[in-house]
Amino acid sequence: MQYRSINFALSIIFTIIGLCFYASCREANTYLDLLPFMAQFRFDWPALPSAVNGALPSFIHVIIMSCLTATATTLRSTKAWKIPLVWFAISVVFELMQLNFVGISWLAGTFDLFDILAAALAAAIVALHFNLSNNRPTTNKPLSLALKVPLLLVGCLSTMGTYMDDSCDYPDRSRASCDVTPLYMRWQDIRTLNEVYFSAENANTETQIAIDQGGLVREYQGIDNPGKIYVYNQYLFVNDQLKGIHIFDNSDQTKPKYLAFVRVVGATDMEVLNGVMYVNSFTDIVAVELASPFNYYRSEDALPYPAVSSWLPSMAVFRRDGERIEIDEARGMVVGYEIENGKRFFFWDVEL
């Protein structure tokens, strides 16, 4: 009985050490973080080499499971070494299953040779402890199935790793960390490009007057991302999403003639009223008079800042170094995000 009590006490002690380690040292999310009492185990963990910190859970795991198994059995000292050997073997199998070419993502871990070495060291220490114990029972009663199954289940589940699989699926079908950083388009780049371009190859009186008064000239270059289409009097308006509005003379509906392009960064919608075209520009509203000299007005922050976080892939969060990132609206408009490997994804077809 004393032998079992010692091993049970050792399993409890090392379990507490393991909880303290995960609460204090592991920056990545773990399933243990879901336990409400984990905060009680957090303290200033002593500085250790990274290899030691990385392998310590494997070391602790073999000791805990070996001692728990020894608590439940009465193997003679000549056979007790088999207990840590079995848990070492289980640890090695699961560690090998984390090799990249095996591709078992649900293990949520990475192969590390130091983990195997740590498990081997723990098995050797436990075997020595069993051999040196002076109060070993002399019977040889094996574990019953009712004890084998729970012990094996607990041991295998815990050796699979406690990392939460926080990988997210991204638009290019890759999987990576759910921590992403926002990509900003500066307000300066959004609000200083207030330009209207006219076609010199048309007979429209208003556009020709604008050109004569120094208006910019650029011929039709096509529509990259057509959006809303709007008809007003003899004019046809086509939104080139996030870039601006193309204006056509629609007098001959079978052959609209290009007249002008109003550059509005972030444009996705428009409306025309009393000869004035209103276009959204992310959080701003741009008003352009549809008569010479086509005056261009911008009302800043007339619209609310969009909830860009809701456009992230499922489970993805704006975060850096484990800390959540708040959107800095003063920096500009968040137009996309960057993942850990440097890949960038945009909410819209924009150029930074």
C-alpha positions in Angstrom: 0.0 0.0 0.0 2.9 2.4 0.8 4.3 1.7 -2.7 1.1 2.6 -4.3 0.7 5.8 -2.2 4.2 7.0 -3.2 3.5 6.5 -6.9 0.1 8.1 -6.7 1.6 11.1 -4.9 4.3 11.3 -7.6 1.7 11.3 -10.4 -0.2 14.1 -8.6 2.9 16.2 -8.1 4.0 15.9 -11.7 0.5 16.6 -12.9 0.6 19.9 -11.0 4.0 20.7 -12.5 2.6 20.0 -15.9 -0.4 22.3 -15.4 1.9 25.0 -14.1 4.1 24.6 -17.2 1.2 24.9 -19.6 -0.3 27.8 -17.8 2.9 29.8 -17.6 5.0 28.9 -20.6 2.9 27.8 -23.6 2.1 30.8 -25.7 0.1 28.8 -28.3 -3.5 28.0 -27.4 -4.0 24.6 -25.7 -7.0 22.6 -24.6 -5.9 23.1 -21.0 -6.5 26.9 -21.4 -10.2 26.0 -21.6 -10.1 24.9 -18.0 -11.4 27.7 -15.7 -8.9 26.9 -12.9 -5.7 27.1 -15.1 -5.1 30.7 -14.1 -4.4 29.5 -10.6 -1.3 27.6 -11.9 0.3 30.6 -13.6 3.5 32.0 -12.2 6.9 33.2 -13.3 8.4 30.0 -14.7 12.2 29.9 -14.5 14.0 30.6 -17.8 15.0 27.3 -19.4 16.6 26.5 -22.8 14.0 26.3 -25.5 14.8 22.6 -26.2 14.1 21.8 -22.5 10.8 23.8 -22.5 9.7 22.0 -25.7 10.5 18.5 -24.4 9.4 18.9 -20.8 5.7 17.8 -21.5 6.9 14.4 -22.9 9.1 13.9 -19.9 6.3 14.7 -17.5 3.8 12.6 -19.4 5.8 9.4 -19.2 6.4 9.9 -15.4 2.7 10.6 -14.7 1.3 7.7 -16.7 4.0 5.2 -15.4 3.3 6.2 -11.8 -0.5 6.0 -12.3 -0.2 2.5 -13.9 2.1 1.4 -11.0 -0.5 2.6 -8.6 -3.1 0.3 -10.1 -1.0 -2.8 -10.4 1.1 -5.2 -8.3 3.9 -6.3 -10.7 7.1 -7.7 -9.2 10.1 -5.4 -9.3 11.7 -7.7 -11.9 8.9 -6.8 -14.3 8.0 -3.3 -13.2 10.4 -1.8 -15.8 7.9 -2.8 -18.5 5.5 -0.1 -17.3 7.7 2.9 -18.3 8.9 1.0 -21.3 5.3 0.7 -22.6 4.6 4.4 -22.1 7.9 5.4 -23.7 6.9 3.3 -26.7 3.5 4.9 -26.9 5.1 8.3 -26.8 7.5 7.4 -29.6 4.7 6.1 -31.8 2.6 9.3 -31.4 5.7 11.5 -31.9 6.5 9.7 -35.2 2.9 10.2 -36.3 3.6 13.9 -36.2 6.2 13.8 -39.0 5.2 16.0 -41.9 5.0 13.2 -44.5 2.6 11.3 -42.3 0.1 14.1 -42.6 -2.1 13.5 -39.5 -3.2 17.1 -38.8 -5.5 16.3 -35.9 -2.5 15.5 -33.7 -1.9 19.3 -33.7 1.8 19.0 -33.0 5.2 18.8 -34.7 7.9 16.1 -34.6 10.8 16.8 -32.2 13.6 14.4 -31.5 14.1 16.0 -28.1 10.6 14.8 -27.1 11.7 11.2 -27.7 14.9 11.8 -25.8 12.9 13.3 -22.9 10.5 10.4 -22.9 13.4 8.0 -22.8 15.1 9.8 -19.9 11.8 9.8 -18.0 11.3 6.0 -18.6 14.8 5.3 -17.3 14.3 7.4 -14.2 10.9 5.7 -13.4 12.4 2.2 -14.0 15.2 3.1 -11.6 12.7 4.4 -9.1 10.7 1.1 -9.3 13.8 -1.0 -8.9 15.0 0.9 -5.9 11.6 0.9 -4.1 12.0 -1.2 -0.9 8.3 -1.8 -0.3 7.4 -3.6 -3.5 4.7 -6.3 -3.2 5.8 -9.8 -4.1 2.6 -10.8 -6.0 2.3 -10.6 -9.7 -1.2 -9.5 -10.4 -1.7 -8.0 -13.8 -4.0 -5.0 -14.6 -7.6 -5.9 -15.2 -9.3 -4.8 -18.5 -11.4 -2.3 -16.5 -8.2 -0.5 -15.6 -6.2 -1.0 -18.8 -8.8 0.7 -21.0 -9.1 3.9 -19.0 -5.4 4.2 -18.5 -4.6 3.6 -22.1 -7.3 6.0 -23.2 -6.1 8.8 -20.9 -2.5 8.2 -21.8 -3.0 8.2 -25.5 -5.2 11.2 -25.5 -2.8 13.2 -23.5 0.3 12.1 -25.5 -1.4 13.4 -28.7 -0.6 16.9 -27.6 -2.6 19.6 -26.0 -2.3 22.2 -28.7 -5.6 23.4 -30.0 -5.7 23.2 -33.7 -6.2 26.9 -34.5 -5.4 26.5 -38.2 -7.8 28.2 -40.5 -8.7 27.6 -44.2 -7.8 30.5 -46.5 -9.0 31.4 -50.0 -6.1 29.6 -51.7 -7.1 26.4 -49.9 -4.0 26.6 -47.6 -4.2 26.1 -43.9 -2.2 28.3 -41.5 -2.5 29.9 -38.1 -5.7 31.8 -37.5 -3.7 34.8 -36.3 -3.6 37.4 -39.1 -2.5 41.0 -39.4 -4.6 43.7 -41.0 -3.5 45.4 -44.3 -4.3 49.1 -44.5 -4.8 51.4 -47.5 -3.8 54.9 -46.3 -6.4 57.6 -46.2 -4.0 59.7 -48.2 -4.1 57.2 -51.0 -7.9 57.1 -50.9 -8.7 60.8 -50.5 -6.1 62.5 -52.7 -6.9 60.8 -56.0 -9.9 63.0 -56.8 -9.6 62.9 -60.6 -12.0 63.0 -63.6 -10.7 61.8 -67.0 -12.4 62.7 -70.2 -12.4 61.2 -73.7 -11.3 63.5 -76.5 -13.0 61.2 -79.0 -16.5 62.4 -78.5 -18.7 65.3 -79.5 -20.3 65.9 -76.1 -20.3 69.6 -75.4 -19.8 69.4 -71.7 -16.8 67.1 -71.8 -15.2 69.1 -74.5 -15.6 72.3 -72.5 -14.0 70.5 -69.5 -11.0 69.4 -71.7 -10.6 73.0 -73.0 -10.5 74.2 -69.4 -7.6 71.8 -68.6 -9.4 68.6 -67.8 -7.5 65.4 -67.8 -7.7 63.2 -70.9 -7.7 59.4 -71.0 -9.4 57.2 -73.4 -11.5 54.1 -72.5 -9.4 51.3 -70.9 -12.1 48.8 -70.2 -13.9 47.8 -67.1 -12.1 45.4 -64.8 -14.8 44.6 -62.2 -18.2 45.8 -63.4 -20.7 46.5 -60.6 -23.8 48.6 -60.4 -25.3 50.0 -63.7 -27.3 53.2 -63.5 -29.2 55.2 -66.2 -29.8 58.9 -65.9 -31.3 60.9 -68.8 -29.1 60.1 -71.8 -26.2 58.9 -69.7 -25.2 55.4 -68.6 -23.1 54.9 -65.5 -21.1 51.7 -64.8 -19.3 51.1 -61.6 -15.8 49.6 -61.9 -15.8 48.3 -58.4 -13.4 50.0 -56.0 -11.9 52.1 -58.9 -14.5 54.5 -60.0 -17.4 55.2 -62.4 -17.4 55.0 -66.2 -19.8 57.4 -67.9 -21.2 56.8 -71.3 -23.5 58.7 -73.7 -26.5 56.4 -74.0 -28.4 58.3 -76.6 -28.0 55.3 -78.9 -28.7 52.4 -76.6 -27.2 49.9 -79.0 -23.9 51.8 -79.1 -23.1 53.6 -75.8 -20.2 56.1 -76.3 -17.6 56.5 -73.7 -17.4 60.0 -72.2 -15.5 60.0 -69.0 -14.1 58.1 -66.0 -14.5 59.4 -62.4 -11.8 57.9 -60.2 -13.2 57.0 -56.8 -11.2 54.6 -54.7 -13.5 52.2 -52.8 -16.5 52.9 -55.0 -19.2 50.1 -54.9 -22.4 52.1 -55.3 -23.8 55.3 -56.8 -26.8 57.5 -57.2 -27.6 60.5 -59.4 -29.9 63.3 -58.3 -30.4 66.7 -59.8 -27.4 66.5 -62.0 -25.0 65.4 -59.2 -23.6 61.9 -59.0 -23.0 60.5 -55.5 -20.5 57.7 -55.0 -19.4 55.9 -51.9 -15.6 55.8 -51.2 -15.3 53.4 -48.3 -16.3 55.7 -45.4 -16.6 58.8 -47.5 -19.2 60.1 -50.0 -18.0 61.7 -53.2 -20.3 64.1 -55.1 -19.5 65.0 -58.8 -21.4 67.6 -60.8 -22.3 66.2 -64.2 -21.7 69.4 -66.0 -18.6 71.4 -66.8 -16.3 71.8 -65.0 -17.4 68.5 -63.2 -16.6 69.7 -59.7 -15.6 66.9 -57.3 -16.5 67.1 -53.6 -15.7 64.7 -50.9 -17.4 64.3 -47.5 -15.1 62.4 -45.2 -16.4 59.9 -42.6 -20.0 60.2 -43.8 -20.4 56.4 -43.6 -19.5 54.1 -40.7 -16.3 52.1 -40.8 -17.1 48.6 -42.0 -16.9 45.6 -39.6 -13.9 44.2 -41.5 -13.3 41.5 -38.9 -16.5 39.8 -40.0 -15.0 39.3 -43.4 -12.2 37.1 -42.2 -12.2 33.4 -42.7 -14.0 31.4 -40.0 -12.0 31.5 -36.6 -9.4 33.9 -38.0 -8.6 36.9 -35.7 -6.5 40.0 -36.0 -3.7 39.2 -33.6 0.0 39.7 -33.2 2.3 37.9 -30.6 -0.8 36.4 -29.0 -2.4 39.8 -28.4 -5.6 40.8 -30.2 -5.1 43.8 -32.6 -7.6 46.5 -32.5 -8.3 48.2 -35.9 -6.6 51.6 -36.1 -9.1 53.6 -38.1 -6.7 56.6 -38.3 -4.2 54.5 -40.3 -6.7 54.0 -43.1 -9.1 51.4 -44.4 -8.4 47.7 -43.7 -8.6 46.2 -47.2 -7.2 42.7 -46.4 -5.0 40.6 -44.1 -1.7 38.9 -44.1 -1.1 35.4 -42.7 1.9 34.0 -40.9 3.7 32.8 -44.1 3.5 36.3 -45.7 0.6 35.5 -48.0 -1.8 38.4 -48.5 -5.5 38.2 -49.1 -7.7 41.2 -50.0 -11.4 41.8 -49.3 -11.6 43.6 -52.6 -9.6 43.9 -55.8 -7.3 46.7 -54.6 -3.7 47.7 -55.1 -1.6 48.8 -52.2 
